[in-house]
């Protein structure tokens, strides 16, 4: 009674290929998340994001000082 044998085998092979592609996609996304995490939370003190924020605040403060007229 092998009436559905080839069809079931083909379905299983397609499902296996689909699962493999999903695993590859998840691995890619994991790598992307790790890269983003490294950029935001660098091992150095404060991390890159904190240094960028500090530099932005300092430049804004400097610009505000330049705009104020001297008394």
PDB file with one MODEL, atoms N, CA, C and O in Angstrom:
MODEL        1
ATOM      1  N   UNK A   1       0.838  -1.181   0.000  1.00  0.00           N
ATOM      2  CA  UNK A   1       0.000   0.000   0.000  1.00  0.00           C
ATOM      3  C   UNK A   1       0.883   1.243   0.000  1.00  0.00           C
ATOM      4  O   UNK A   1       0.998   1.940   1.008  1.00  0.00           O
ATOM      5  N   UNK A   2       1.494   1.504  -1.130  1.00  0.00           N
ATOM      6  CA  UNK A   2       2.416   2.630  -1.255  1.00  0.00           C
ATOM      7  C   UNK A   2       1.853   3.666  -2.217  1.00  0.00           C
ATOM      8  O   UNK A   2       2.573   4.185  -3.070  1.00  0.00           O
ATOM      9  N   UNK A   3       0.600   3.958  -2.080  1.00  0.00           N
ATOM     10  CA  UNK A   3      -0.022   4.890  -3.015  1.00  0.00           C
ATOM     11  C   UNK A   3       0.437   6.331  -2.801  1.00  0.00           C
ATOM     12  O   UNK A   3       0.459   7.118  -3.747  1.00  0.00           O
ATOM     13  N   UNK A   4       0.805   6.684  -1.567  1.00  0.00           N
ATOM     14  CA  UNK A   4       1.205   8.071  -1.280  1.00  0.00           C
ATOM     15  C   UNK A   4       2.702   8.188  -1.030  1.00  0.00           C
ATOM     16  O   UNK A   4       3.165   9.253  -0.622  1.00  0.00           O
ATOM     17  N   UNK A   5       3.449   7.163  -1.253  1.00  0.00           N
ATOM     18  CA  UNK A   5       4.883   7.145  -0.975  1.00  0.00           C
ATOM     19  C   UNK A   5       5.650   8.275  -1.620  1.00  0.00           C
ATOM     20  O   UNK A   5       6.264   9.058  -0.895  1.00  0.00           O
ATOM     21  N   UNK A   6       5.658   8.411  -2.920  1.00  0.00           N
ATOM     22  CA  UNK A   6       6.436   9.480  -3.566  1.00  0.00           C
ATOM     23  C   UNK A   6       5.959  10.879  -3.180  1.00  0.00           C
ATOM     24  O   UNK A   6       6.769  11.795  -3.036  1.00  0.00           O
ATOM     25  N   UNK A   7       4.661  11.042  -3.016  1.00  0.00           N
ATOM     26  CA  UNK A   7       4.142  12.355  -2.630  1.00  0.00           C
ATOM     27  C   UNK A   7       4.578  12.721  -1.222  1.00  0.00           C
ATOM     28  O   UNK A   7       4.981  13.856  -0.971  1.00  0.00           O
ATOM     29  N   UNK A   8       4.501  11.766  -0.299  1.00  0.00           N
ATOM     30  CA  UNK A   8       4.922  12.027   1.074  1.00  0.00           C
ATOM     31  C   UNK A   8       6.421  12.295   1.139  1.00  0.00           C
ATOM     32  O   UNK A   8       6.865  13.163   1.891  1.00  0.00           O
ATOM     33  N   UNK A   9       7.195  11.561   0.364  1.00  0.00           N
ATOM     34  CA  UNK A   9       8.633  11.785   0.337  1.00  0.00           C
ATOM     35  C   UNK A   9       8.942  13.179  -0.204  1.00  0.00           C
ATOM     36  O   UNK A   9       9.791  13.878   0.349  1.00  0.00           O
ATOM     37  N   UNK A  10       8.280  13.582  -1.252  1.00  0.00           N
ATOM     38  CA  UNK A  10       8.492  14.918  -1.817  1.00  0.00           C
ATOM     39  C   UNK A  10       8.104  16.000  -0.818  1.00  0.00           C
ATOM     40  O   UNK A  10       8.814  16.995  -0.676  1.00  0.00           O
ATOM     41  N   UNK A  11       6.977  15.813  -0.120  1.00  0.00           N
ATOM     42  CA  UNK A  11       6.555  16.773   0.902  1.00  0.00           C
ATOM     43  C   UNK A  11       7.595  16.873   2.017  1.00  0.00           C
ATOM     44  O   UNK A  11       7.907  17.962   2.498  1.00  0.00           O
ATOM     45  N   UNK A  12       8.125  15.718   2.418  1.00  0.00           N
ATOM     46  CA  UNK A  12       9.130  15.708   3.483  1.00  0.00           C
ATOM     47  C   UNK A  12      10.400  16.423   3.035  1.00  0.00           C
ATOM     48  O   UNK A  12      10.997  17.173   3.808  1.00  0.00           O
ATOM     49  N   UNK A  13      10.811  16.196   1.803  1.00  0.00           N
ATOM     50  CA  UNK A  13      12.005  16.858   1.286  1.00  0.00           C
ATOM     51  C   UNK A  13      11.807  18.373   1.190  1.00  0.00           C
ATOM     52  O   UNK A  13      12.718  19.138   1.508  1.00  0.00           O
ATOM     53  N   UNK A  14      10.640  18.801   0.760  1.00  0.00           N
ATOM     54  CA  UNK A  14      10.343  20.231   0.686  1.00  0.00           C
ATOM     55  C   UNK A  14      10.307  20.856   2.077  1.00  0.00           C
ATOM     56  O   UNK A  14      10.799  21.965   2.284  1.00  0.00           O
ATOM     57  N   UNK A  15       9.726  20.138   3.017  1.00  0.00           N
ATOM     58  CA  UNK A  15       9.669  20.630   4.388  1.00  0.00           C
ATOM     59  C   UNK A  15      11.076  20.738   4.972  1.00  0.00           C
ATOM     60  O   UNK A  15      11.389  21.708   5.663  1.00  0.00           O
ATOM     61  N   UNK A  16      11.909  19.765   4.701  1.00  0.00           N
ATOM     62  CA  UNK A  16      13.290  19.790   5.188  1.00  0.00           C
ATOM     63  C   UNK A  16      14.055  20.987   4.602  1.00  0.00           C
ATOM     64  O   UNK A  16      14.806  21.653   5.314  1.00  0.00           O
ATOM     65  N   UNK A  17      13.863  21.252   3.328  1.00  0.00           N
ATOM     66  CA  UNK A  17      14.518  22.400   2.706  1.00  0.00           C
ATOM     67  C   UNK A  17      14.020  23.701   3.312  1.00  0.00           C
ATOM     68  O   UNK A  17      14.796  24.633   3.523  1.00  0.00           O
ATOM     69  N   UNK A  18      12.728  23.760   3.589  1.00  0.00           N
ATOM     70  CA  UNK A  18      12.143  24.959   4.195  1.00  0.00           C
ATOM     71  C   UNK A  18      12.717  25.179   5.599  1.00  0.00           C
ATOM     72  O   UNK A  18      13.051  26.307   5.961  1.00  0.00           O
ATOM     73  N   UNK A  19      12.829  24.130   6.372  1.00  0.00           N
ATOM     74  CA  UNK A  19      13.382  24.225   7.719  1.00  0.00           C
ATOM     75  C   UNK A  19      14.839  24.682   7.657  1.00  0.00           C
ATOM     76  O   UNK A  19      15.262  25.515   8.459  1.00  0.00           O
ATOM     77  N   UNK A  20      15.599  24.148   6.719  1.00  0.00           N
ATOM     78  CA  UNK A  20      16.998  24.565   6.573  1.00  0.00           C
ATOM     79  C   UNK A  20      17.094  26.052   6.235  1.00  0.00           C
ATOM     80  O   UNK A  20      17.944  26.758   6.777  1.00  0.00           O
ATOM     81  N   UNK A  21      16.231  26.525   5.350  1.00  0.00           N
ATOM     82  CA  UNK A  21      16.287  27.943   4.982  1.00  0.00           C
ATOM     83  C   UNK A  21      15.885  28.828   6.166  1.00  0.00           C
ATOM     84  O   UNK A  21      16.453  29.904   6.354  1.00  0.00           O
ATOM     85  N   UNK A  22      14.923  28.387   6.953  1.00  0.00           N
ATOM     86  CA  UNK A  22      14.535  29.148   8.142  1.00  0.00           C
ATOM     87  C   UNK A  22      15.663  29.181   9.173  1.00  0.00           C
ATOM     88  O   UNK A  22      15.895  30.208   9.811  1.00  0.00           O
ATOM     89  N   UNK A  23      16.357  28.063   9.333  1.00  0.00           N
ATOM     90  CA  UNK A  23      17.501  28.031  10.254  1.00  0.00           C
ATOM     91  C   UNK A  23      18.597  28.983   9.791  1.00  0.00           C
ATOM     92  O   UNK A  23      19.213  29.669  10.607  1.00  0.00           O
ATOM     93  N   UNK A  24      18.840  29.025   8.493  1.00  0.00           N
ATOM     94  CA  UNK A  24      19.854  29.935   7.955  1.00  0.00           C
ATOM     95  C   UNK A  24      19.448  31.386   8.183  1.00  0.00           C
ATOM     96  O   UNK A  24      20.285  32.223   8.523  1.00  0.00           O
ATOM     97  N   UNK A  25      18.170  31.683   7.997  1.00  0.00           N
ATOM     98  CA  UNK A  25      17.679  33.036   8.232  1.00  0.00           C
ATOM     99  C   UNK A  25      17.824  33.421   9.698  1.00  0.00           C
ATOM    100  O   UNK A  25      18.237  34.539  10.008  1.00  0.00           O
ATOM    101  N   UNK A  26      17.492  32.512  10.591  1.00  0.00           N
ATOM    102  CA  UNK A  26      17.639  32.788  12.020  1.00  0.00           C
ATOM    103  C   UNK A  26      19.103  33.022  12.388  1.00  0.00           C
ATOM    104  O   UNK A  26      19.403  33.891  13.207  1.00  0.00           O
ATOM    105  N   UNK A  27      19.997  32.268  11.802  1.00  0.00           N
ATOM    106  CA  UNK A  27      21.426  32.447  12.064  1.00  0.00           C
ATOM    107  C   UNK A  27      21.887  33.820  11.575  1.00  0.00           C
ATOM    108  O   UNK A  27      22.661  34.490  12.258  1.00  0.00           O
ATOM    109  N   UNK A  28      21.426  34.237  10.416  1.00  0.00           N
ATOM    110  CA  UNK A  28      21.768  35.557   9.892  1.00  0.00           C
ATOM    111  C   UNK A  28      21.261  36.653  10.820  1.00  0.00           C
ATOM    112  O   UNK A  28      21.979  37.608  11.116  1.00  0.00           O
ATOM    113  N   UNK A  29      20.037  36.511  11.270  1.00  0.00           N
ATOM    114  CA  UNK A  29      19.469  37.504  12.167  1.00  0.00           C
ATOM    115  C   UNK A  29      20.206  37.527  13.504  1.00  0.00           C
ATOM    116  O   UNK A  29      20.386  38.593  14.092  1.00  0.00           O
ATOM    117  N   UNK A  30      20.631  36.368  13.987  1.00  0.00           N
ATOM    118  CA  UNK A  30      21.399  36.312  15.227  1.00  0.00           C
ATOM    119  C   UNK A  30      22.713  37.075  15.070  1.00  0.00           C
ATOM    120  O   UNK A  30      23.122  37.813  15.967  1.00  0.00           O
ATOM    121  N   UNK A  31      23.367  36.890  13.929  1.00  0.00           N
ATOM    122  CA  UNK A  31      24.621  37.600  13.670  1.00  0.00           C
ATOM    123  C   UNK A  31      24.394  39.106  13.598  1.00  0.00           C
ATOM    124  O   UNK A  31      25.206  39.881  14.103  1.00  0.00           O
ATOM    125  N   UNK A  32      23.300  39.523  12.978  1.00  0.00           N
ATOM    126  CA  UNK A  32      22.987  40.946  12.891  1.00  0.00           C
ATOM    127  C   UNK A  32      22.724  41.534  14.274  1.00  0.00           C
ATOM    128  O   UNK A  32      23.169  42.642  14.572  1.00  0.00           O
ATOM    129  N   UNK A  33      22.010  40.805  15.108  1.00  0.00           N
ATOM    130  CA  UNK A  33      21.718  41.275  16.467  1.00  0.00           C
ATOM    131  C   UNK A  33      22.997  41.375  17.280  1.00  0.00           C
ATOM    132  O   UNK A  33      23.181  42.335  18.028  1.00  0.00           O
ATOM    133  N   UNK A  34      23.884  40.395  17.142  1.00  0.00           N
ATOM    134  CA  UNK A  34      25.153  40.451  17.859  1.00  0.00           C
ATOM    135  C   UNK A  34      25.987  41.656  17.410  1.00  0.00           C
ATOM    136  O   UNK A  34      26.621  42.314  18.235  1.00  0.00           O
ATOM    137  N   UNK A  35      25.985  41.941  16.114  1.00  0.00           N
ATOM    138  CA  UNK A  35      26.737  43.088  15.606  1.00  0.00           C
ATOM    139  C   UNK A  35      26.167  44.390  16.155  1.00  0.00           C
ATOM    140  O   UNK A  35      26.918  45.279  16.555  1.00  0.00           O
ATOM    141  N   UNK A  36      24.839  44.504  16.173  1.00  0.00           N
ATOM    142  CA  UNK A  36      24.215  45.705  16.739  1.00  0.00           C
ATOM    143  C   UNK A  36      24.519  45.829  18.227  1.00  0.00           C
ATOM    144  O   UNK A  36      24.790  46.922  18.725  1.00  0.00           O
ATOM    145  N   UNK A  37      24.471  44.717  18.920  1.00  0.00           N
ATOM    146  CA  UNK A  37      24.754  44.718  20.351  1.00  0.00           C
ATOM    147  C   UNK A  37      26.185  45.185  20.603  1.00  0.00           C
ATOM    148  O   UNK A  37      26.429  45.974  21.516  1.00  0.00           O
ATOM    149  N   UNK A  38      27.115  44.708  19.810  1.00  0.00           N
ATOM    150  CA  UNK A  38      28.508  45.119  19.957  1.00  0.00           C
ATOM    151  C   UNK A  38      28.678  46.614  19.694  1.00  0.00           C
ATOM    152  O   UNK A  38      29.472  47.282  20.357  1.00  0.00           O
ATOM    153  N   UNK A  39      27.928  47.131  18.725  1.00  0.00           N
ATOM    154  CA  UNK A  39      28.031  48.562  18.425  1.00  0.00           C
ATOM    155  C   UNK A  39      27.465  49.411  19.551  1.00  0.00           C
ATOM    156  O   UNK A  39      28.008  50.469  19.870  1.00  0.00           O
ATOM    157  N   UNK A  40      26.369  48.949  20.158  1.00  0.00           N
ATOM    158  CA  UNK A  40      25.731  49.734  21.209  1.00  0.00           C
ATOM    159  C   UNK A  40      26.404  49.572  22.561  1.00  0.00           C
ATOM    160  O   UNK A  40      26.480  50.524  23.338  1.00  0.00           O
ATOM    161  N   UNK A  41      26.884  48.388  22.842  1.00  0.00           N
ATOM    162  CA  UNK A  41      27.456  48.099  24.155  1.00  0.00           C
ATOM    163  C   UNK A  41      28.881  47.582  23.996  1.00  0.00           C
ATOM    164  O   UNK A  41      29.183  46.430  24.308  1.00  0.00           O
ATOM    165  N   UNK A  42      29.732  48.446  23.512  1.00  0.00           N
ATOM    166  CA  UNK A  42      31.130  48.078  23.309  1.00  0.00           C
ATOM    167  C   UNK A  42      31.773  47.774  24.660  1.00  0.00           C
ATOM    168  O   UNK A  42      31.358  48.326  25.678  1.00  0.00           O
ATOM    169  N   UNK A  43      32.765  46.915  24.678  1.00  0.00           N
ATOM    170  CA  UNK A  43      33.399  46.548  25.939  1.00  0.00           C
ATOM    171  C   UNK A  43      34.149  47.701  26.614  1.00  0.00           C
ATOM    172  O   UNK A  43      34.423  47.641  27.812  1.00  0.00           O
ATOM    173  N   UNK A  44      34.481  48.743  25.858  1.00  0.00           N
ATOM    174  CA  UNK A  44      35.139  49.881  26.474  1.00  0.00           C
ATOM    175  C   UNK A  44      34.165  50.600  27.411  1.00  0.00           C
ATOM    176  O   UNK A  44      32.947  50.453  27.312  1.00  0.00           O
ATOM    177  N   UNK A  45      34.734  51.362  28.299  1.00  0.00           N
ATOM    178  CA  UNK A  45      33.925  52.090  29.265  1.00  0.00           C
ATOM    179  C   UNK A  45      32.943  53.018  28.547  1.00  0.00           C
ATOM    180  O   UNK A  45      33.359  53.862  27.754  1.00  0.00           O
ATOM    181  N   UNK A  46      31.692  52.872  28.808  1.00  0.00           N
ATOM    182  CA  UNK A  46      30.672  53.733  28.224  1.00  0.00           C
ATOM    183  C   UNK A  46      30.134  53.276  26.897  1.00  0.00           C
ATOM    184  O   UNK A  46      28.998  53.604  26.554  1.00  0.00           O
ATOM    185  N   UNK A  47      30.892  52.544  26.149  1.00  0.00           N
ATOM    186  CA  UNK A  47      30.423  52.062  24.860  1.00  0.00           C
ATOM    187  C   UNK A  47      30.403  53.151  23.807  1.00  0.00           C
ATOM    188  O   UNK A  47      30.481  54.339  24.121  1.00  0.00           O
ATOM    189  N   UNK A  48      30.301  52.742  22.580  1.00  0.00           N
ATOM    190  CA  UNK A  48      30.326  53.680  21.458  1.00  0.00           C
ATOM    191  C   UNK A  48      29.108  54.587  21.455  1.00  0.00           C
ATOM    192  O   UNK A  48      29.213  55.782  21.178  1.00  0.00           O
ATOM    193  N   UNK A  49      27.957  54.014  21.765  1.00  0.00           N
ATOM    194  CA  UNK A  49      26.737  54.818  21.739  1.00  0.00           C
ATOM    195  C   UNK A  49      26.807  55.941  22.776  1.00  0.00           C
ATOM    196  O   UNK A  49      26.400  57.071  22.505  1.00  0.00           O
ATOM    197  N   UNK A  50      27.322  55.623  23.958  1.00  0.00           N
ATOM    198  CA  UNK A  50      27.428  56.641  25.004  1.00  0.00           C
ATOM    199  C   UNK A  50      28.414  57.733  24.592  1.00  0.00           C
ATOM    200  O   UNK A  50      28.171  58.913  24.845  1.00  0.00           O
ATOM    201  N   UNK A  51      29.522  57.351  23.963  1.00  0.00           N
ATOM    202  CA  UNK A  51      30.491  58.349  23.514  1.00  0.00           C
ATOM    203  C   UNK A  51      29.886  59.242  22.435  1.00  0.00           C
ATOM    204  O   UNK A  51      30.118  60.450  22.420  1.00  0.00           O
ATOM    205  N   UNK A  52      29.115  58.645  21.538  1.00  0.00           N
ATOM    206  CA  UNK A  52      28.464  59.457  20.490  1.00  0.00           C
ATOM    207  C   UNK A  52      27.466  60.427  21.089  1.00  0.00           C
ATOM    208  O   UNK A  52      27.387  61.584  20.674  1.00  0.00           O
ATOM    209  N   UNK A  53      26.700  59.953  22.069  1.00  0.00           N
ATOM    210  CA  UNK A  53      25.722  60.820  22.717  1.00  0.00           C
ATOM    211  C   UNK A  53      26.420  61.956  23.449  1.00  0.00           C
ATOM    212  O   UNK A  53      25.970  63.100  23.388  1.00  0.00           O
ATOM    213  N   UNK A  54      27.506  61.658  24.136  1.00  0.00           N
ATOM    214  CA  UNK A  54      28.257  62.691  24.840  1.00  0.00           C
ATOM    215  C   UNK A  54      28.819  63.716  23.864  1.00  0.00           C
ATOM    216  O   UNK A  54      28.746  64.918  24.121  1.00  0.00           O
ATOM    217  N   UNK A  55      29.375  63.260  22.754  1.00  0.00           N
ATOM    218  CA  UNK A  55      29.909  64.181  21.751  1.00  0.00           C
ATOM    219  C   UNK A  55      28.809  65.061  21.183  1.00  0.00           C
ATOM    220  O   UNK A  55      29.027  66.251  20.953  1.00  0.00           O
ATOM    221  N   UNK A  56      27.638  64.499  20.956  1.00  0.00           N
ATOM    222  CA  UNK A  56      26.508  65.283  20.449  1.00  0.00           C
ATOM    223  C   UNK A  56      26.087  66.343  21.456  1.00  0.00           C
ATOM    224  O   UNK A  56      25.853  67.495  21.091  1.00  0.00           O
ATOM    225  N   UNK A  57      25.992  65.956  22.723  1.00  0.00           N
ATOM    226  CA  UNK A  57      25.601  66.915  23.753  1.00  0.00           C
ATOM    227  C   UNK A  57      26.635  68.026  23.890  1.00  0.00           C
ATOM    228  O   UNK A  57      26.279  69.192  24.058  1.00  0.00           O
ATOM    229  N   UNK A  58      27.909  67.667  23.819  1.00  0.00           N
ATOM    230  CA  UNK A  58      28.960  68.687  23.915  1.00  0.00           C
ATOM    231  C   UNK A  58      28.893  69.651  22.740  1.00  0.00           C
ATOM    232  O   UNK A  58      29.056  70.858  22.922  1.00  0.00           O
ATOM    233  N   UNK A  59      28.656  69.137  21.542  1.00  0.00           N
ATOM    234  CA  UNK A  59      28.570  70.023  20.381  1.00  0.00           C
ATOM    235  C   UNK A  59      27.334  70.914  20.464  1.00  0.00           C
ATOM    236  O   UNK A  59      27.382  72.073  20.051  1.00  0.00           O
ATOM    237  N   UNK A  60      26.240  70.394  20.987  1.00  0.00           N
ATOM    238  CA  UNK A  60      25.045  71.218  21.165  1.00  0.00           C
ATOM    239  C   UNK A  60      25.287  72.304  22.206  1.00  0.00           C
ATOM    240  O   UNK A  60      24.844  73.440  22.036  1.00  0.00           O
ATOM    241  N   UNK A  61      25.991  71.959  23.284  1.00  0.00           N
ATOM    242  CA  UNK A  61      26.288  72.945  24.324  1.00  0.00           C
ATOM    243  C   UNK A  61      27.209  74.022  23.773  1.00  0.00           C
ATOM    244  O   UNK A  61      27.026  75.204  24.067  1.00  0.00           O
ATOM    245  N   UNK A  62      28.187  73.631  22.983  1.00  0.00           N
ATOM    246  CA  UNK A  62      29.100  74.593  22.365  1.00  0.00           C
ATOM    247  C   UNK A  62      28.341  75.525  21.413  1.00  0.00           C
ATOM    248  O   UNK A  62      28.599  76.728  21.385  1.00  0.00           O
ATOM    249  N   UNK A  63      27.423  74.977  20.647  1.00  0.00           N
ATOM    250  CA  UNK A  63      26.626  75.790  19.726  1.00  0.00           C
ATOM    251  C   UNK A  63      25.745  76.761  20.501  1.00  0.00           C
ATOM    252  O   UNK A  63      25.561  77.900  20.072  1.00  0.00           O
ATOM    253  N   UNK A  64      25.200  76.333  21.628  1.00  0.00           N
ATOM    254  CA  UNK A  64      24.358  77.211  22.442  1.00  0.00           C
ATOM    255  C   UNK A  64      25.194  78.343  23.036  1.00  0.00           C
ATOM    256  O   UNK A  64      24.731  79.481  23.111  1.00  0.00           O
ATOM    257  N   UNK A  65      26.412  78.040  23.454  1.00  0.00           N
ATOM    258  CA  UNK A  65      27.294  79.094  23.996  1.00  0.00           C
ATOM    259  C   UNK A  65      27.627  80.121  22.923  1.00  0.00           C
ATOM    260  O   UNK A  65      27.723  81.314  23.211  1.00  0.00           O
ATOM    261  N   UNK A  66      27.803  79.667  21.700  1.00  0.00           N
ATOM    262  CA  UNK A  66      28.134  80.591  20.608  1.00  0.00           C
ATOM    263  C   UNK A  66      26.958  81.508  20.269  1.00  0.00           C
ATOM    264  O   UNK A  66      27.148  82.658  19.875  1.00  0.00           O
ATOM    265  N   UNK A  67      25.741  80.982  20.428  1.00  0.00           N
ATOM    266  CA  UNK A  67      24.559  81.770  20.100  1.00  0.00           C
ATOM    267  C   UNK A  67      24.261  82.830  21.135  1.00  0.00           C
ATOM    268  O   UNK A  67      23.696  83.869  20.795  1.00  0.00           O
ATOM    269  N   UNK A  68      24.627  82.600  22.409  1.00  0.00           N
ATOM    270  CA  UNK A  68      24.341  83.568  23.476  1.00  0.00           C
ATOM    271  C   UNK A  68      25.264  84.758  23.336  1.00  0.00           C
ATOM    272  O   UNK A  68      26.472  84.607  23.152  1.00  0.00           O
ATOM    273  N   UNK A  69      24.681  85.952  23.426  1.00  0.00           N
ATOM    274  CA  UNK A  69      25.542  87.134  23.377  1.00  0.00           C
ATOM    275  C   UNK A  69      26.308  87.281  24.691  1.00  0.00           C
ATOM    276  O   UNK A  69      25.782  86.999  25.768  1.00  0.00           O
ATOM    277  N   UNK A  70      27.541  87.719  24.583  1.00  0.00           N
ATOM    278  CA  UNK A  70      28.375  87.910  25.785  1.00  0.00           C
ATOM    279  C   UNK A  70      27.848  89.103  26.560  1.00  0.00           C
ATOM    280  O   UNK A  70      27.528  90.132  25.965  1.00  0.00           O
ATOM    281  N   UNK A  71      27.751  88.981  27.917  1.00  0.00           N
ATOM    282  CA  UNK A  71      27.264  90.109  28.712  1.00  0.00           C
ATOM    283  C   UNK A  71      28.384  90.965  29.206  1.00  0.00           C
ATOM    284  O   UNK A  71      28.145  91.958  29.893  1.00  0.00           O
TER     285      UNK A  71
ENDMDL
END
